[in-house]
Each structure stands twice: as structure tokens, then as C-alpha cells.
Amino acid sequence: MKKRTLVLVLAVVLLFGAAIGGTYAWLNAKTQTIDNVFVVGEGIAITLTETTDKYVVEPGATIAKDPVVTVQSNGGGCWVFVKVESTLPEFVKYSIEKTWTAVPGYEGVYYIENAAETAYPVLQDNQVTVDSDVSDVSAAAQATLSFTAYAIQDDAATTAAEAWEAMLVELA
């Protein structure tokens, strides 16, 4: 009788254990672990190129001049700026390409907001013109028309002036 009771008690304990274990297994689940690796983006890369750097000034001339700012990678939007500095006499004229907008309060600084990975010509029609009615072009000797390109990530700045000021802080 004791043996029979012991077998019965063991059977009940095993049955009870199996029921609890099966229920516990049924109410729990676990997935595999997925590890995410975070890396720093490539950031912003720009170039400023031009095919020629010396020009002959003659009355009435149209001179090919093709400075181009190229955004090579941006990992998101960026502000691209070009600063134009000129010592050209008034009879030598140029216009900035329409894709660029003047930065309010900063003479000679132009921008493109949220610039894409592409090339942006700086001068309208890639040219400089010389007035035809000028008789003495010697004032253009050693004159310069200089371009410098800048880029900054399009993060917190909400205006071109704010972005340009942030750029200046970065450069300081």
C-alpha cells in the first residue's frame, strides 16, 4: 500500500510539474538578439573647381569663367555657401547663377539650402563680360575675382544668416 501511495503521489507531482512547466513555457517567449552598430556618417564633402585662372580683358569681350561648387556627399541636407570677392573695375561685369541666393546682411556671400549631391555653377552663364565702350582696360590689370566655398550640416539653423554665422564660428 505504501508503495502504491508513493507511486500515486509521484505521478501526481510529475503531472502537476508538467502542467506548470508547460503553461510557463507557453506564456513565455524569447527572440534572438539583434545588435545594431552605429557609425558616424561621412559628413559633408565639397569641392570648388574652375578650368582657367588667368583671363585676357579686352573691350566688349565675353570671357568664359566657370567656377563650380560640387557637393560630393552630405549624409542629409546641408547649407552650401560661396563667398565672392572682387577687385574688378566697374566695366567688368558678372552675375551670380540664379540657384544661389544672397545671404541677408553679408555682402558677397551666397547660399543654397538643403544642397543635394550635385554641381552648382557660381556665375550666370559661366561668363564675365567687359563693357564695349571702355577704351582703356588697364584698370583690370592684376584685378581678381575670387571664390571660396563652405558647407555646414543643415541642423539647427533656420535662416541662411544663422547658418552662415554658425559656419563662421566653426572656422574661428
Buried (B, 14 or more C-beta within 10 A) or exposed (E): EEEEEEEEEEEEEEEEEEEEEEEEEEEEEEEEEEEEEEEEEEEBBBEBEEEEEEBEBEEEBEBEBBBBBBBEEBEEBBBBBBBBEBEBBEBBEBEBBEEBEEBEEBEBBBBBBEBEEEEBBBBEBBBBBBBEEBEEBEBBEEBEBEBEBBBBBBEEBEEBBEBBBBBBEEEE
